Structure formats: structure tokens, C-alpha cells
Amino acid sequence: MYDYSCVLGLLRASAVDLQRHALSSEKERIARMTSERTLRNRAIAITHRLQGMAEPQRHQYVAEAARRL
């Protein structure tokens, strides 16, 4: 099961990976998109959404949400 801290950890890892592979001209925009506050808000929204889903769909939804940063 995915709780808030797990989802937040996945989002942080995805954000670090995104920043590492970003072009230097895009780093500022990506930094704004992946600020700590933004990641926390996304994690809250994702965990609320997961409450209404069946278990098989949860893993796919969290994986897609982390990639869509």
C-alpha cells in the first residue's frame, strides 16, 4: 500500500532524476516544478486519489504520476 511518505519519496526521486537529466536552460523551470512544496502537494493529492482505487491500479497510477512530473 502506498502512504504519503512512500509517494513523496517516489516523487522526490523522480524530481532528482529529472533535474539531473535536464538541459541547463531548463533547470530553473524544472526547479520550480519540483519544489518541496509542490512535491508535498502532489503527494497529498495522489494519496487521496489512491483511496478510491483497487490495489492493481494503484501501482500503475503512482508510477505514471511520478513520471509525469
Buried (B, 14 or more C-beta within 10 A) or exposed (E): EBEBEEBBEBBBEBBEEBBEEBEEEEEEEBEEBBEEEBBBEBBEEBBEEBEEBEEEEBEEBBEEBBEEB
